[in-house]
Structure formats: C-alpha cells, structure tokens
C-alpha cells in the first residue's frame, strides 16, 4: 500500500483564497441588488452566481485536476439545461406568433393590454384616445 | 489489510483492477447523479423563468417579502460548510484523520445552522399568510409594515415557486446532514485514510452541489 494516493492535493492557501472570493462575491451581489440596474439586474445577478458556481466546481469540487470525463458529464448536463430553458422560452414568449402579422409579439400586446387595464380610473379616457 | 486473493487493499472490490480505478468509477457515478440533480432543479428554474418573464412586477414586489439578511446569512453558512468539506478532504489526503473529523463535524453543524435559519424564515412566512397557492393570504402588521400590501396578483404562484424550490433544497440539506452524520461516524472509527476516502469525496461533491443550487436560489429569489 503506497501512502501517496496520487490525487491532487489542493493547497490550503488556495482554499482560503477561494472562500474569500466567494464571500466577496456574495457581498457584491447583495450590494448590487440595492442599486437600480434596470434590464441588467438579472444578467448581473446570474453572472455573479455563475462565477461563484465556477469557483466551487473547479476548486472545491476539484474538477480542474479531475478526470476529463467528469467535466464532460457536467458540460453535457449544462447543455441540456440550456436547451430546456431556451426551448421553453421560445414557446412561452412567442406563442401564436407564427401567423401573427402585427408589430410586436403577442406577449408584448398582452402586456400592453394588461397595463391599460391596470389604469382603471382613467379607463374611459384611454378607450376614447385609442379610438 | 490486503485481500489475500487479489493482493489489493481490503477496501478494493474484486471486480476492480485497483483502488484508483474503484475511486474513479465511484466518482464518475457521483457526477452522473449530480447531473440528474441539476436537471431536477432545472425544471423548477424553468418554472421560475416563465413566471418571472410573464409577471415581472410580481417578482419585483414580492422579492422584498423575503428577508435578504437571513438569506444572505444562509449563503455564508453554506459557503463556509463547502469550505470545511474541501478542508476535510485536504486533511485526509495528507492522512490526517483528526483534521478530517473536525471538518466533518463543522460541516454538519453549518448544515444544522442553515436549517434553523430556514425554520425562522418559514415561520415568519406562515405567520403572515405568505403561503403557496390557495393558502396565500397575506395579513398582519409587523414592525409597522402591513403585510396586506403583499397581496398582489400572481402572489400565490410566487410563493408556490419559493416554497417548492427552497423546500426541495432544504430537503437536500437534511439528506446531506444524514450523510455527514454517517461519514463522521465512520471517520471517528478511523475508516478513512489517504488511500481510501471515497465516501468523503462523494458526499463532499453532493454537498458542494447543494451549495451551488443555493448560490443561484439566493439572488434569484431574495435579491431581484
């Protein structure tokens, strides 16, 4: 029985560095949530979360030094998640638009209609202006 | 310690060529399982994505109903537990059984802290009727804030998604505590060494995945 298992031992210093980065990114994502980012709100939050997940996967889970087959398994799993979300969104965001000849998607029109209905008190005026 | 028939260490099953091959096979099986876990949660993330894209105003209004301080605290607790798992594996790779044991106990404690914080969060939601589906009935005043203002359209759907996602994640934390209790017990009895620590490695991988799921849940539910 050899005493060296042959596995890559991640230096303790690196583990400390990674937990430091992860805590910093957590503070950063909380701080950025207090700022009005508009359309960038979701992409920024997702980018920080993906960076954190990347550090956990590569260093804590040691995928960086691991057998490549495990990285391939994870990549294929990630690909399926992307396909899953993309195709569902293609349906739910553009439902009925194949034969739609008006400007904007049907979802956009429904949202505009809902916004109109939301303005109950001035409804008569809106109706009047619309026609 | 060695198996007299195969001339391999006792922990190596007869159908493996070496300890290394057995370790790699177990680990690959774990990664395959983790992908099925990712796909399980991705179904819930898809539900989240659709409802958010359909009703962004509901998400804007109700993400403030969740306590980002408690959610943030739990994020730090889970990150710390991931760190102790990685440290534990570092220790046993160097043959330090005591170092492993301490880190495994710390991981178990952090997991417990996570669930205690989650209990207080759920208790506050239940008290004020912030519940999924038909049970959704925001009421009551706390710290001068009237919870009835959370009674917005599609609020029931928001809390269905909140409770299902955090609930299934919380269940994974509970399962993780069971796993860590088991390997802590084994570690205490000196079952692991630099040559054999496969259960620690695989439970660790599972635990890191549970941490990663929360890394996504926290900003998506509590912050934005």
Interface residues (C-beta under 8 A of the other chain):
Chain A: X1 X2 X3 X4 X5 X6 X7 X9 X10 X12 X15 X18 X19 X22 X23 X26 X29 X30 X33 X41 X42 X45 X46 X48 X49 X52 X53 X56 X57 X59 X60 X61 X66 X67 X69 X70 X73 X74 X76 X77 X78 X80 X81 X84 X85 X88 X89 X92 X93 X107
Chain B: X1 X2 X9 X19 X20 X23 X24 X27 X28 X31 X32 X34 X35 X38 X39 X42 X43 X45 X46 X49 X50 X53 X54 X68 X72 X75 X76 X79 X80 X82 X83 X85 X86 X87 X90 X93 X94 X95 X194 X195 X204 X205 X208 X211 X212 X215 X216 X218 X219 X220 X223 X224
